[in-house]
């Protein structure tokens, strides 16, 4: 499932019509019919339904929806919130078809609309599509404010009126929808923190755009259950522990022993074949009894913090995770990062490791082996020397620029986790719930990424699958036995087996 900006969607739409020969009127008919199919799942024939129609293709979709719903027996009232001269091209064609079917179109009047909307059970917003630029004005602004005052169930077509289709727009007024039926592809603003709430529940209607045009024009995708199943590693009948990765976790300190324990447990639960955890002696004595399946190595230490890993042969491991519970002692970084720079395999860096990375970032730029970073917005903003608000405003652009510069895989954690590879290809993993907003959740994800990277043919797919499993484990636990308040990071580890059983086949 692809994610597009307005410009990318325009190119795909134009080439579908001009190059592939699929008529715009047919695409509009498809869009309206597919949207109507989803609308019927959410409303009843007894509902008083108002369809607000503007100019352009979005309005044309609205006329098709009005015709299809009226023909099916739904109680529909259509209000055109645009001058007649703004209804042109394919939209004008479908307006005329609607009228030939007996449909009635009322013009917009502020006072009348206020009364009609106040009585509506359902409002369908087909006023403005992805082409909005700048703030709303005139009747569209007035009716947007009117809609947002109502208690009706609001469904937007393609995108809530007034909302930008992509990241980077700080100021806007928009319809606050309960559901949005997107046409053809996911719009980028649906998976951005500052705009996603305007969509409500969202659905994508497939109307016939060719797959190959998406592959040409966008590098952004939603990671779906089908993607997970296709990329999930399958074990052979005669496989053995060495086939599933020999991993090393470097982390933990006396003030923070639990983090490295959770990372270790999560890696094993996610299928790591052999796992060794390097930490200070007291941490190992505290956690080893709780996780006897792992092996342990004592690192050099001072005052309960790691200060060296010279006694560990890193070349014997298939991948390394570093940073959880490490602490921010400068001597810790000096004792670990120069050795990591020489290591030839994949490295996952999280938590305090990201804090230390900033001093070594230039050295990692020239390192050829895979580097995987898992920051939350505050950590990535610090690495990039930008504000958190600037990062949240354009998370896709900043993630892509940083991943290309550092030649790394970047996991920008959040409700909509954005995963970027060194070439700028990006996926969004949107599972999970607010129960994950607790200490330790990131430590669990680090272990899962380590395990999946070692087992997967593709590092990018392995990272995506780890994020998918992490979120789905939390979702299944909240659905069955936990609340978002009581869910703990350790619970997420225990939920991994059920998530694998549920989604891997």
Secondary structure, 3 states (H helix, E strand, C coil): CEEECHHHHHHHHHHHHHCCCCCHHHHHHHHHHHHHHHHHCCCCCCCCEEEEECCHHHHHHHHHHHHHHHHCCCCEEEEECCCHHHCCHHHHHHHHHHHHCCCCEEECCHHHHHHHHHHCCEEEEECCCCCCCCCCCHHHHHHHHHHHHCCCEEEEECCCCCCCCCCCCCCCCCCCCCEEEEECCEEHHHHCCCCHHHHCEEEEECCCCCHHHHHHHCCEEECCHHHHHHHCCCCCCCCCHHHHCEEEEECCECCEHHHHHHHHHHHHHCCCCEEEEEECHHHHHHHHHHCCCCEEEECEEECCEEEECCCCCHHHCCEEEECCCCCCCHHHHHHHHHHHHHCCCEEEECCHHHHHHHHHHHHHHCCCCCEEECCEHHHHHHHHCCCHHHHHHCHHHHHHHHHHHHCCEEEEECCCEEEECCCCCEEEECCCCHHHCCCCHHHHHHHHHHHHHHHCCCHHHHHHHHHHHHHHHHHHHHHHCCCCCCCCHHHHHHHHHHHHHHHCC
